[in-house]
């Protein structure tokens, strides 16, 4: 707006200068009668041009705040959309956490019954189709299989040392691993209607006092709800106290 005002000022100065020059030139070259007509015509022309130019400036001046208001409204709208999305994500995580915890207190004294219920809840909330639970064995210094879900094999027992295989490495890193686009045939799920290979594989470490005390491995055909990072961290936090009880006092032997 300041730039437009300066241009308008220069425009008026230019018109005034031309006007003075025309008066002097007319006085020196033409009669007073012609000079009077020239003055009237030039004055009217100057007034019309100045009025048009002024209207243009007023139009531009009134238009600029509207543009700024639109930008402000657009920024506010984006922030509201972001806040709404974040709130929905929080609600999704809270609902899944409640579903995961459902009935766990009734089976908290037996690891098999507890993990059966846990896998059942995860199947309902996360749509997992296969799972395996590894629990830390302080005597053997390995993570051993304590339960499975929809897993078929002649030998369902497996064990991994810290850092051994993907399960052992996840335990060592103390960070979850979420694998998308699992190769066909890497995992097979059987049912009475047929068989298939899940597309997603997740390794979730259960961490207590900076130590991995269990690892849950599960597969699904569908991706985890977003944001999956916050979701997995929330699930790990709410079920960790149960696993701590299963390892007491053995948990202290690991340190």
C-alpha positions, 0 to 999 in steps of 0.5 A: 500500500505504501508503494502505491501511495508513493506512485500516486504522489509522483503521479500528482507531481507529474500532472502539476508540473505539466500543468504549470508548464502548459500555463507558462507555455500558453502565456508565452505563445497564445492569447489569453482567451485560448489560454483560458480554454486550455486551462479549463480543458486541462483542469477537467482532464486532470480531475478525471484522470486523477479520479480514475487513478484514485479509484484504482488505488482505493480498489487495490487497498480494499482488496488486500485486507480481504486477501489477508483475511482469506489467508488467515482463515485458511491457516486457522482451518488447517490448524483446526483440521490438524487438531481434529485429526490428532484428537481422532488418533488419540481416541482410536489409540485409547479405544484400542488400549481398552480393548486390549486390556479387556479381561486380562486381570482375570488371567493375570496369574497364568501366562498361558491363559493371560497370553491366550486372552491377550492374543484374542483381544489383539485379534479383535482390535488389530485384526491379527491372524497369527502370533507368537509370544517370547518370554525371557528365561533368565536361567537359559539367557534366552527368549523362549516361546510360551504361547502361540496364536493360530500358528501351525507347525510340528514344533511350535517351540523356539528360542532366541538369544539376545541379538539372535534372529529378528526376535533377538535383535528386536529385544536387543534394540528395544524398539518395535519393528513393523514390516510391510509387504512381507514376501509371499510364502514367508508366513502362511495362515491356514483355515478350513477355507484355504490359506494365505500369506499376511502382508504385515509383520510386527515385532513388539518388545515389552520393556521393563527398566530398560530391559526387554522382558518379552517379545510379541510377534504377530502378523496381519493382512491389514495394516495397523491403524495410524499412527502405528508408532504411538499405538504400539508404544501405548500397547506396550506400556499398558501390558508391561506391568502384567509381564513384570509380574510373571518374571518376578523375582526372575526379572531381577536375575536378568540385570 
